């Protein structure tokens, strides 16, 4: 067996170096011993010999293995691999698909070269299975390598060719009904591949065939594998269906039954979020810290006294340890304590001194925490909720000023027009006042 650790960009070289120490605190196995049958393969998209920084990162691993440093004993040995991609092939999604339509080229080509080495090249005959582990696949539970060995060993008897994670994030919810099934249900590429199963070989040969060169340019290998498998399973392509039958394909052959890895891709995540797997796959740029509850107040605007919807959600799982409600009807000032999963919530209700349009300004003068958020009595806290921060600054959700979403909502366009009229600023983004934090 092998774990293939893939890296390409300068940032990923830095992540590789960082992982060495991170794995010491998130040990791959319970009992490091010399009887391991799993190799670690460090696969670089370019030529290691020609890149001193990448070469040094790999050599630091090799030195650790030579000295049998603690976690390295979970593996049988270490190898490196240079995919030797040309510059036009070595492209990635650093700026987003809209900026670079060839972003799939790099991931596809390095996958092609490594798997080719597994079947017919430098690693031919050495491994029955491997785990493809990109740099954004981060262990969050100890003994993750043991879990890989366990799940890989089960695959032949369960007729599995590929075993990995579907997408568990929330980014697709609003338009999932418009997405093709092969994309919606695809197994992410960070997965276990059973090299002994004929369907694994068929998928690779089909995807990399000369006749399918356009596919390599347009579709990531994992979604292509899903599309091919789906067409084979439902019989919509007779050639693929015949290959599926010849490979003894079953409902388990292309499997999302795993606890090894959970795929969240570009979903915004709290660093403490439990992904339900040993390894979290998700953009490192989208992992945030939670703002502590004693650092933020929720300032609620109540116009009409119909507060039941908001008040009923106070006892849910949220970070607001202080909630301050300003009413625009007569009320006796009161303070009460509400029990909640995240700790007691102090709710203060008092009559506003100024009109509703001054709510944010009035709240800024009343809160005692460094940050506050605003809502109205028509809202409720849709728990569980976290206030996400990065390097001490809040995450700022926005919509593009030119988006149909903004154009179809009068308040969005009015805000943009007001910014231009009052301050002479043409804004590219719109931030909803109820979806940002204010620094008190």
C-alpha positions in Angstrom: 0.0 0.0 0.0 1.0 3.6 -0.5 0.0 7.1 0.6 0.7 9.5 -2.3 1.2 13.0 -1.0 0.9 15.4 -4.0 2.3 18.9 -4.2 2.9 21.4 -7.0 2.9 25.1 -6.0 5.3 27.1 -3.7 2.4 27.2 -1.2 2.0 23.5 -1.3 5.8 23.0 -0.7 5.4 25.1 2.4 2.4 22.9 3.5 4.5 19.8 2.9 7.1 21.1 5.3 4.4 22.1 7.8 2.9 18.7 7.7 6.0 17.0 9.0 5.6 18.5 12.4 1.8 18.5 12.3 1.8 14.7 11.9 3.8 14.4 15.1 0.8 15.8 17.0 -1.7 13.9 14.8 0.1 10.6 14.7 -0.7 8.4 11.6 -0.7 5.2 13.5 -1.3 3.9 17.1 1.8 1.7 17.2 4.8 2.8 15.0 6.7 -0.4 14.2 9.0 -1.8 11.5 6.3 -4.1 10.1 4.3 -1.5 8.3 3.5 -2.3 4.7 2.7 1.3 3.7 5.1 3.5 1.8 4.9 7.3 1.7 5.4 8.7 -1.8 6.0 12.4 -2.2 4.9 13.3 -5.7 6.0 16.7 -7.2 4.5 18.1 -10.3 7.8 19.4 -11.7 11.4 18.1 -11.5 12.6 17.9 -7.9 16.2 18.0 -9.0 15.6 21.5 -10.6 13.8 23.0 -7.6 16.0 23.5 -4.5 13.1 24.5 -2.2 11.0 21.5 -3.1 14.0 19.2 -3.0 14.9 20.5 0.5 11.4 19.8 1.7 11.6 16.2 0.5 15.1 15.7 1.9 13.9 16.8 5.3 11.4 13.9 5.2 14.0 11.5 3.9 16.3 12.5 6.8 13.5 11.9 9.3 12.9 8.4 7.8 16.6 7.6 7.9 16.7 8.5 11.6 13.5 6.7 12.3 11.9 9.7 13.9 8.7 8.9 15.7 5.8 9.1 13.2 7.9 8.0 10.3 8.0 4.5 11.8 4.3 4.2 10.8 5.5 3.8 7.3 7.6 1.1 5.6 9.6 3.6 3.7 9.6 6.9 1.7 9.9 7.5 -2.1 9.7 10.6 -4.2 8.4 11.1 -7.7 8.8 13.9 -10.2 6.0 14.2 -12.8 8.1 16.5 -15.0 5.1 18.5 -16.1 5.6 21.2 -18.8 4.7 24.7 -17.7 1.5 24.7 -19.9 0.5 21.5 -18.1 1.4 22.6 -14.6 -1.7 24.8 -14.0 -3.9 25.0 -10.9 -6.9 26.7 -9.5 -5.1 29.4 -7.6 -7.3 32.3 -8.9 -10.5 30.3 -9.6 -11.9 28.7 -12.7 -13.2 32.0 -14.1 -9.6 33.3 -14.2 -8.0 30.1 -15.6 -10.1 27.7 -17.6 -7.2 25.2 -17.8 -7.0 24.8 -14.0 -7.8 21.1 -14.2 -4.6 20.4 -16.3 -2.2 20.3 -13.4 -4.2 18.0 -11.1 -5.1 15.7 -14.0 -1.6 15.4 -15.4 0.1 14.6 -12.1 -2.6 12.1 -11.4 -2.0 10.6 -14.8 1.7 10.3 -14.4 1.6 8.8 -10.9 -1.1 6.2 -11.7 0.7 5.4 -14.9 3.8 4.7 -12.7 1.6 2.4 -10.5 0.4 0.3 -13.5 3.3 0.2 -15.9 6.1 2.5 -14.6 8.5 2.9 -11.7 6.0 1.5 -9.1 4.5 -1.3 -11.2 3.7 -4.4 -9.2 4.7 -2.8 -5.9 1.3 -1.8 -4.6 -2.2 -3.2 -4.4 -3.8 0.1 -3.4 -3.0 3.7 -2.7 -4.5 6.7 -1.0 -4.3 9.9 -3.1 -3.7 12.7 -0.5 -3.4 16.3 -1.8 -2.1 19.1 0.4 -5.6 20.2 1.4 -6.3 16.8 2.9 -5.5 17.4 6.5 -5.6 14.7 9.3 -7.9 15.8 12.1 -7.9 12.5 14.1 -4.9 10.4 15.1 -4.4 6.9 13.6 -5.6 8.0 10.2 -3.1 5.7 8.5 -4.5 2.7 10.4 -7.9 3.7 9.1 -6.5 3.7 5.5 -5.0 0.3 5.9 -8.3 -1.1 7.4 -10.5 0.4 4.6 -8.1 -0.6 1.8 -7.9 -4.1 3.1 -11.7 -4.4 3.0 -12.0 -3.2 -0.6 -11.3 -6.5 -2.6 -13.9 -8.5 -0.7 -16.4 -5.7 -1.0 -15.8 -5.4 -4.8 -14.6 -1.8 -4.4 -12.5 -0.1 -7.0 -12.6 3.4 -5.5 -13.5 4.4 -2.0 -13.8 8.0 -1.0 -16.0 10.9 0.1 -18.9 12.7 -1.6 -19.2 16.4 -1.1 -20.5 17.2 2.4 -20.4 21.0 2.2 -23.3 23.4 1.8 -22.2 25.5 -1.2 -24.4 23.5 -3.6 -27.6 23.5 -1.7 -29.2 26.4 -3.5 -28.7 25.0 -7.0 -28.2 21.3 -6.5 -31.3 20.5 -8.4 -29.7 22.0 -11.5 -26.5 20.1 -11.2 -25.7 16.9 -13.2 -25.9 13.8 -11.1 -22.3 12.7 -11.9 -21.1 16.0 -10.4 -23.5 16.1 -7.4 -22.6 12.5 -6.4 -19.0 12.2 -7.4 -16.4 10.8 -5.1 -13.6 13.3 -4.5 -10.2 12.5 -5.9 -8.6 12.2 -2.4 -9.6 8.6 -2.2 -8.4 5.0 -1.9 -7.8 3.3 -5.3 -7.8 -0.5 -5.6 -5.2 -1.2 -8.3 -6.3 -4.8 -8.5 -9.8 -4.0 -9.6 -10.4 -4.0 -13.4 -12.7 -1.0 -13.1 -9.9 1.1 -11.7 -7.7 0.3 -14.7 -10.6 0.8 -17.1 -11.4 4.3 -15.7 -7.7 5.3 -16.0 -7.3 4.0 -19.5 -10.6 5.6 -20.7 -9.8 9.0 -19.1 -6.3 9.1 -20.4 -7.0 7.8 -23.9 -5.7 9.9 -26.8 -9.3 10.1 -28.1 -10.3 11.8 -24.8 -7.6 14.5 -24.8 -10.3 17.2 -24.6 -11.7 15.5 -21.4 -8.3 15.9 -19.7 -8.5 19.7 -20.4 -12.1 20.2 -19.4 -12.9 18.0 -16.5 -11.2 17.0 -13.2 -10.3 13.4 -13.1 -12.6 12.6 -10.2 -15.7 14.1 -11.9 -14.7 12.4 -15.1 -14.5 9.0 -13.2 -17.9 9.7 -11.8 -19.4 10.6 -15.2 -18.0 7.4 -16.8 -19.1 5.2 -13.9 -22.6 6.7 -13.9 -23.0 6.2 -17.7 -21.8 2.6 -17.2 -24.2 1.9 -14.4 -27.3 3.3 -15.9 -26.6 1.8 -19.3 -26.8 5.2 -21.2 -23.5 4.3 -22.9 -23.4 0.7 -24.3 -19.7 0.5 -24.5 -19.2 1.6 -20.9 -22.0 -0.6 -19.7 -20.3 -3.6 -21.3 -17.0 -2.7 -19.6 -18.9 -2.4 -16.3 -20.3 -5.8 -16.7 -17.0 -7.3 -17.7 -15.5 -5.7 -14.5 -18.2 -7.2 -12.4 -19.3 -3.8 -11.3 -21.8 -3.5 -8.5 -23.3 -0.8 -6.3 -20.2 -0.9 -4.1 -17.6 -0.7 -6.9 -17.6 3.1 -6.8 -18.1 3.7 -3.2 -18.6 6.7 -0.8 -18.7 4.4 2.2 -15.6 5.7 4.1 -14.7 7.2 7.4 -11.1 7.9 6.3 -11.8 11.3 4.7 -14.6 13.8 4.5 -14.8 16.2 1.5 -15.9 19.8 2.2 -14.0 21.4 -0.7 -14.5 25.2 -0.6 -17.0 25.3 2.2 -16.3 27.9 4.9 -15.5 25.9 8.0 -14.9 26.5 11.7 -11.5 24.9 12.6 -13.3 23.0 15.4 -16.0 21.6 13.1 -16.2 17.9 13.4 -16.1 16.5 9.9 -17.0 12.9 10.9 -13.8 11.5 9.4 -10.1 11.0 10.1 -9.0 13.4 7.4 -10.7 16.7 6.4 -10.5 17.7 2.7 -11.1 21.4 2.3 -9.5 24.6 1.1 -6.9 25.7 3.7 -7.9 29.3 2.9 -11.5 28.5 4.1 -10.7 27.2 7.6 -11.5 29.9 10.2 -11.4 30.4 13.9 -14.5 31.1 16.0 -15.0 34.4 17.7 -15.4 33.8 21.4 -18.8 34.5 22.8 -17.7 37.2 25.2 -16.3 39.2 22.3 -19.5 39.8 20.4 -23.0 41.2 21.2 -26.1 40.6 19.1 -28.0 43.9 18.8 -31.7 43.3 18.0 -34.0 45.9 16.6 -37.7 45.3 17.7 -40.3 47.4 15.9 -43.6 45.9 16.9 -43.1 43.8 20.0 -43.7 40.5 18.1 -40.4 39.0 19.5 -41.4 35.4 19.9 -39.5 34.2 16.8 -36.2 35.7 17.9 -36.5 35.0 21.6 -37.3 31.3 21.0 -33.9 30.9 19.3 -31.9 32.4 22.2 -31.5 29.0 23.9 -30.0 27.4 20.7 -26.3 26.8 19.9 -24.8 30.2 19.1 -21.9 32.4 20.2 -23.7 35.5 21.4 -23.2 35.6 25.2 -24.8 39.1 25.2 -28.0 40.0 23.3 -29.2 43.6 23.5 -32.7 44.3 22.2 -33.8 47.9 21.5 -37.6 48.3 21.2 -39.6 51.0 19.4 -42.6 50.7 21.7 -42.9 51.3 25.5 -41.2 48.6 27.5 -39.7 48.3 31.0 -36.0 47.8 30.9 -35.1 44.2 31.9 -32.2 41.8 32.0 -32.5 38.0 32.2 -30.2 35.0 31.9 -31.0 32.3 29.3 -29.4 28.9 29.4 -27.8 27.8 26.0 -25.5 25.0 24.9 -22.6 27.5 24.5 -23.1 29.0 27.9 -25.5 31.4 29.6 -26.9 34.3 27.4 -27.5 37.7 29.0 -30.6 39.3 27.4 -31.2 43.0 27.9 -34.3 44.7 26.6 -34.8 48.4 26.7 -36.6 51.2 24.7 -34.5 52.8 22.0 -33.6 56.4 22.4 -33.5 57.1 18.6 -35.4 56.0 15.5 -34.9 52.6 13.8 -32.6 54.1 11.2 -30.2 54.9 14.0 -30.1 51.3 15.3 -26.5 50.5 14.4 -25.2 53.8 15.7 -27.2 53.5 19.0 -26.1 50.0 19.5 -22.4 51.0 18.9 -22.8 53.3 21.9 -24.3 50.6 24.2 -22.3 47.4 23.7 -19.4 46.6 25.9 -17.9 43.9 23.7 -15.3 44.6 20.9 -17.6 43.4 18.2 -21.4 43.4 17.6 -23.8 42.1 15.0 -27.3 43.4 14.2 -30.6 41.7 13.5 -34.3 42.4 13.9 -37.2 40.7 15.8 -38.2 39.2 12.4 -35.0 37.2 12.3 -34.1 34.1 14.3 -30.8 32.5 15.1 -30.5 29.6 12.7 -28.3 27.4 15.0 -25.8 26.0 15.1 -24.0 29.3 14.4 -20.3 30.4 14.5 -18.9 33.8 13.9 -15.9 33.1 11.7 -12.6 35.1 12.0 -9.3 35.0 10.2 -6.2 36.6 11.7 -8.4 38.7 14.0 -10.7 40.0 11.3 -14.3 38.8 10.5 -15.3 36.9 7.4 -17.3 39.3 5.2 -20.0 37.7 3.0 -20.9 39.7 -0.1 -22.7 39.6 -3.4 -21.3 41.1 -6.6 -22.8 44.5 -7.4 -23.4 43.3 -11.0 -25.1 40.0 -10.0 -28.7 39.2 -10.8 -29.2 38.7 -7.1 -28.4 42.3 -6.4 -30.2 43.7 -9.4 -33.5 41.9 -8.4 -33.5 43.3 -4.9 -34.3 47.0 -4.5 -32.5 47.4 -1.2 -29.3 46.1 -2.7 -29.3 48.5 -5.7 -30.4 51.3 -3.3 -27.4 50.8 -1.1 -25.1 50.9 -4.1 -26.7 54.0 -5.4 -26.5 55.7 -2.0 -22.8 55.0 -1.7 -22.3 56.6 -5.1 -24.6 59.6 -4.3 -23.2 60.3 -0.8 -19.5 59.4 -1.2 -18.9 59.2 -4.9 -17.9 55.6 -4.6 -18.8 52.9 -7.2 -18.9 49.7 -5.2 -18.1 46.3 -6.6 -19.7 44.4 -3.8 -22.7 44.6 -1.6 -22.6 43.6 2.1 -25.9 43.0 3.9 -25.9 45.0 7.2 -27.3 41.9 9.0 -24.4 39.6 7.8 -21.3 41.5 8.9 -19.6 42.4 12.2 -19.2 45.9 13.5 -16.2 46.9 15.5 -17.5 48.8 18.5 
